[in-house]
Amino acid sequence: MNLQWDALAAQIATGTGVGEGSKVSIFLTDPQGTPAVDAFVREVYRRGGLPQVLLTDERFDRAAVAHASMETLAAPAALEVASMEWADVHVSFRVMAAPDPVPVDEERLALQRKSKGHVSELRWQNTRWAIVRVPTPEWATLIGCSYDELMTQFFAGCIDDWHAQRERWEGVVDVLDQTDEVRILTPDTDLRLRVGGRKWIVFAGEANLPDGEVATAPLDDGVNGHITFAGTFWFAGAEICNLRLTFTDGRVTDIVATQGEGLARRLLATDAGANRVGELGIGTNAALQILTGDLFIDEKILGTVHIALGRAYPQCGGTNESALHWDIVKDLRAPGCYLYVGELALINDGIVHPLLA
């Protein structure tokens, strides 16, 4: 596995342009990710850069939600802010820590996520960045698969000939850029998203790992219908089950969930832009097949589609602003599931079109 971490480190350094004199801030959210960080730090030094590492452990975040004052939760972490302002390059190794079984205070968690959103905005604005989602044995146990299987998928979804993949997915974008509307249709979903005039972009190994998607920013008032995210997924360690969102002219007008509904409502009340769709994405990575319940990985799976509530990608022509960017994934790999791009079914009755596959 050490050789795989070394290969991944070299790929991240190349993708973020680490070179002589680069100031590289690194966040690690759990000590289990140390082998990945160790390999990357060595690679940065080899290239003449200066790495600086912060342990931004998610257990500390949970302690803050449980015990900190509301004023503390609302304030962006000063060292994290300083790190983003200092750095040319930022890489976060976000380890898949098992969710905390202790019930979370939803109001306090939502407030903390808003302050973290400010740090994310600085990352977008000030640095060349990458985020790496690192699996753990605990997460494998949580979802009922072997750790070896999860790690095999992880490396297959991270280490690739991304140049060749980008060229192939650019062909998908050429079709999507001519499209005015995307429709997601399943037995529990009928959602239409207007995208005419917006630009689709390819994510191919530069910023997110595992990677593999094409995405755009729907028109701010162009989302109508309803979408259900069946089953269980997690946001910041909190469990959300069977979430259903209804949209009218771009805004969420109804929220229902069997678990985590209060958190969803609070997240979408983060600010004026939080209850609009900032991103529509389509997974394109065939190496990823296990639905993990972790949104960062699942959104890249070939045969899935996702929306993100909140901040839009400016490079897509998106204008919606928010401290929130919350990706939620819909698995369409089953009979009765369709993804229409204009009149073309990119996913037809659960079967992926050759253009994507």
C-alpha positions in Angstrom: 0.0 0.0 0.0 3.0 2.4 0.6 3.7 2.4 -3.1 0.1 3.3 -3.8 0.2 6.2 -1.4 3.5 7.4 -3.0 1.8 7.2 -6.5 -1.2 9.1 -5.2 1.0 11.7 -3.5 2.8 12.4 -6.8 -0.5 12.6 -8.6 -1.9 15.2 -6.1 1.3 17.3 -6.2 1.2 17.3 -10.0 -2.5 18.2 -10.2 -2.1 21.1 -7.7 1.1 22.4 -9.3 3.4 21.9 -6.3 6.9 23.2 -7.2 9.9 25.1 -6.0 8.8 27.5 -3.3 5.1 26.3 -3.1 3.5 27.0 0.3 1.3 23.9 0.9 -1.2 23.7 3.8 -2.4 20.2 4.7 -5.4 19.3 6.8 -5.7 15.8 8.3 -9.1 14.9 9.9 -8.0 11.7 11.7 -4.7 10.1 12.5 -5.7 7.0 10.5 -4.9 9.1 7.4 -1.2 9.6 8.4 0.3 7.2 5.8 -1.4 9.3 3.1 -0.1 12.6 4.6 3.4 11.2 5.2 3.7 10.3 1.5 2.4 13.7 0.4 4.7 15.6 2.7 7.7 13.8 1.4 6.6 14.5 -2.2 6.2 18.2 -1.5 9.7 18.4 0.0 11.1 16.5 -3.0 9.6 19.2 -5.3 11.0 22.1 -3.3 7.8 23.1 -1.5 7.1 23.9 2.1 4.3 21.7 3.7 2.6 22.6 6.9 0.2 20.1 8.5 -2.8 20.8 10.8 -4.7 18.0 12.6 -8.3 19.2 12.1 -9.7 16.0 13.7 -13.5 15.5 13.3 -13.6 14.4 17.0 -12.6 17.9 17.9 -15.5 19.2 15.8 -17.8 17.0 17.7 -16.5 18.2 21.0 -17.1 21.8 19.9 -20.7 21.0 18.9 -21.2 19.4 22.3 -19.5 22.0 24.5 -18.5 25.3 22.8 -20.4 28.5 23.0 -22.6 29.6 20.1 -20.2 32.5 19.5 -17.3 30.0 19.2 -19.2 27.8 16.8 -20.1 30.7 14.6 -16.5 31.9 14.2 -14.3 30.3 11.5 -11.3 28.5 13.1 -8.5 31.1 13.2 -5.6 28.8 12.3 -7.5 27.2 9.4 -8.3 30.7 8.1 -4.6 31.7 8.5 -3.5 28.5 6.7 -5.7 29.3 3.7 -4.4 32.9 3.6 -0.8 31.7 3.7 -0.9 28.9 1.3 -0.6 28.6 -2.5 -1.8 25.0 -2.4 -4.1 23.3 0.0 -4.8 19.6 0.4 -7.3 18.1 2.8 -7.1 14.4 3.7 -10.6 13.8 5.0 -10.7 10.4 6.7 -14.0 8.4 6.8 -14.4 8.3 10.6 -17.4 6.3 11.8 -20.4 8.4 12.7 -20.8 9.3 16.4 -23.6 7.3 17.9 -24.4 10.1 20.3 -27.3 12.3 19.0 -26.1 15.6 17.6 -27.6 19.0 18.4 -28.8 20.0 14.9 -28.9 23.7 15.5 -25.3 23.8 16.8 -24.0 21.5 14.0 -25.6 23.7 11.3 -24.0 26.7 12.8 -20.6 25.1 12.9 -20.9 24.0 9.2 -21.7 27.6 8.3 -18.4 28.7 9.8 -16.5 25.9 8.1 -18.1 27.1 4.9 -16.1 30.3 5.2 -12.9 28.4 5.4 -14.0 26.5 2.2 -14.6 29.7 0.4 -11.1 30.9 1.2 -9.8 27.6 -0.1 -11.6 28.1 -3.4 -10.6 31.7 -3.7 -6.9 31.6 -2.6 -5.4 28.2 -3.4 -4.9 25.5 -5.9 -6.6 22.7 -3.9 -7.4 19.0 -3.7 -9.6 17.0 -1.2 -8.9 13.3 -0.6 -11.5 11.1 1.0 -9.6 8.2 2.8 -11.5 5.0 3.8 -11.1 3.3 7.1 -11.9 -0.2 8.5 -14.6 1.3 10.7 -16.4 2.7 7.6 -16.1 -0.6 5.8 -17.8 -2.3 8.8 -20.5 0.3 8.9 -21.5 -0.4 5.3 -21.0 -4.1 5.4 -18.0 -4.6 3.0 -14.4 -5.6 3.6 -11.8 -2.9 4.1 -9.6 -4.5 1.4 -12.4 -4.2 -1.0 -13.1 -0.6 -0.1 -9.4 0.3 -0.4 -9.1 -1.4 -3.8 -12.0 0.7 -5.0 -10.4 3.8 -3.5 -7.1 3.5 -5.3 -8.8 2.5 -8.5 -10.9 5.6 -8.3 -7.9 7.8 -7.5 -4.9 6.7 -9.5 -5.7 6.8 -13.2 -4.7 8.1 -16.6 -6.8 11.2 -15.9 -5.7 12.9 -19.2 -7.3 10.1 -21.2 -10.4 10.2 -19.0 -10.7 13.9 -19.4 -10.6 13.6 -23.2 -13.3 11.0 -23.1 -15.6 13.0 -20.8 -15.1 16.2 -22.8 -17.2 14.4 -25.4 -20.0 14.1 -22.9 -19.7 17.8 -22.1 -20.0 18.6 -25.8 -23.5 17.0 -25.7 -24.5 18.5 -22.4 -23.5 22.0 -23.4 -26.2 21.9 -26.1 -28.9 20.9 -23.5 -31.5 23.2 -22.0 -33.0 20.8 -19.5 -32.1 17.8 -17.5 -34.8 15.5 -16.0 -34.3 12.9 -13.2 -37.2 10.4 -13.3 -37.7 7.4 -11.0 -40.7 5.9 -9.1 -40.1 8.4 -6.3 -38.6 11.3 -8.2 -39.5 13.7 -11.0 -37.1 16.7 -11.0 -36.5 19.1 -13.9 -33.4 21.4 -13.9 -32.9 24.1 -16.6 -29.3 24.4 -17.6 -29.5 26.3 -20.9 -26.6 28.8 -21.2 -24.6 27.3 -18.4 -21.3 25.5 -19.0 -20.6 21.9 -18.0 -17.1 21.1 -16.7 -15.1 17.9 -16.3 -13.6 16.8 -12.9 -10.8 14.4 -13.7 -8.3 14.0 -10.9 -7.3 17.6 -10.3 -9.2 18.6 -7.2 -11.2 15.7 -5.8 -10.1 12.1 -5.1 -11.6 9.7 -5.9 -12.8 11.7 -8.9 -14.9 11.4 -12.0 -17.9 13.6 -12.8 -19.3 16.2 -15.1 -21.1 19.1 -13.5 -22.8 22.4 -14.1 -24.8 25.1 -12.2 -28.6 25.0 -13.0 -30.3 28.3 -13.5 -31.2 29.8 -10.1 -34.9 29.7 -10.7 -34.9 26.7 -13.0 -35.5 23.7 -10.7 -39.0 22.3 -10.3 -40.4 19.0 -9.0 -39.3 16.6 -6.3 -36.4 14.3 -5.6 -36.1 11.5 -3.0 -32.8 10.2 -1.7 -33.8 6.8 -0.4 -31.8 5.0 2.3 -29.2 6.3 4.7 -26.3 8.7 4.2 -24.3 10.9 6.5 -23.5 14.6 6.7 -20.7 15.6 9.2 -21.3 12.4 11.1 -25.1 12.9 11.4 -27.4 10.3 9.9 -30.1 11.4 7.3 -32.6 8.9 6.0 -35.1 9.0 3.1 -34.8 12.7 2.4 -37.3 14.1 0.0 -37.0 17.7 -1.3 -39.6 19.6 -3.3 -38.6 22.6 -5.5 -40.6 25.5 -6.9 -38.9 27.9 -9.2 -35.5 27.0 -7.9 -36.1 27.1 -4.2 -36.8 24.2 -1.8 -40.4 24.5 -0.7 -40.8 21.3 1.3 -38.5 18.9 3.2 -39.3 15.5 4.6 -37.0 12.8 6.1 -37.5 9.9 8.4 -34.2 10.8 10.2 -32.4 14.1 10.2 -35.2 16.3 8.9 -34.4 19.0 11.4 -30.8 19.1 10.4 -31.7 19.3 6.7 -34.0 22.2 7.5 -31.4 24.1 9.4 -28.7 23.5 6.7 -31.0 24.9 4.1 -31.6 28.0 6.3 -27.8 28.7 6.5 -28.2 31.8 4.3 -30.2 33.1 1.4 -28.6 30.8 -1.2 -28.6 27.6 0.8 -32.0 26.4 -0.4 -31.2 26.6 -4.1 -29.4 24.1 -6.3 -25.8 25.3 -6.9 -24.6 22.2 -8.7 -26.0 19.3 -10.8 -23.4 16.5 -11.3 -23.3 13.2 -13.1 -21.0 10.4 -11.9 -18.6 9.0 -14.6 -16.1 6.8 -12.7 -16.7 3.1 -13.6 -14.0 2.0 -11.1 -16.4 3.1 -8.3 -19.2 0.7 -7.7 -19.9 0.4 -3.9 -22.4 2.8 -2.6 -20.8 3.9 0.6 -23.2 6.4 2.1 -20.4 8.9 1.9 -21.4 11.7 -0.5 -17.9 12.6 -1.5 -17.3 9.2 -3.0 -20.8 8.2 -4.1 -21.2 11.3 -6.3 -18.5 9.9 -8.6 -20.0 6.5 -9.2 -21.0 5.8 -12.8 -24.8 5.5 -12.8 -25.4 8.2 -10.2 -26.5 11.8 -10.3 -26.2 14.4 -7.6 -27.3 17.9 -6.7 -25.6 20.3 -4.3 -27.6 22.7 -2.3 -25.9 26.1 -1.9 -22.8 27.6 -3.5 -22.5 27.3 -7.3 -19.4 26.9 -9.4 -18.6 30.3 -11.0 -16.7 28.5 -13.8 -20.0 27.0 -14.9 -21.6 30.4 -15.0 -23.3 29.8 -11.6 -24.3 32.9 -9.6 -25.8 31.4 -6.4 -23.7 32.2 -3.3 -23.8 30.4 0.0 -21.6 29.2 2.8 -23.2 25.8 2.2 -22.3 23.3 -0.6 -24.1 20.1 0.3 -23.8 17.3 -2.3 -26.6 14.7 -2.1 -26.5 11.6 -4.3 -29.2 9.7 -6.2 -28.4 6.2 -7.4 -30.0 5.5 -10.8 -28.6 1.9 -11.3 -32.0 0.2 -11.0 -35.0 -0.5 -13.2 -37.4 2.4 -13.5 -34.6 5.0 -13.2 -34.0 7.5 -16.0 -31.7 10.5 -16.6 -32.8 12.6 -19.6 -30.6 15.2 -21.2 -33.1 16.9 -23.5 -34.5 13.9 -25.4 -31.5 11.7 -24.8 -31.7 9.2 -22.0 -28.1 9.0 -20.5 -29.5 6.5 -18.0 -32.4 4.4 -19.4 -34.3 2.1 -17.1 -31.1 1.8 -15.0 -28.8 1.2 -17.9 -26.0 3.7 -18.6 -25.7 5.1 -22.1 -22.5 4.2 -24.0 -21.7 7.9 -24.2 -21.1 7.8 -20.4 -19.8 4.3 -20.0 
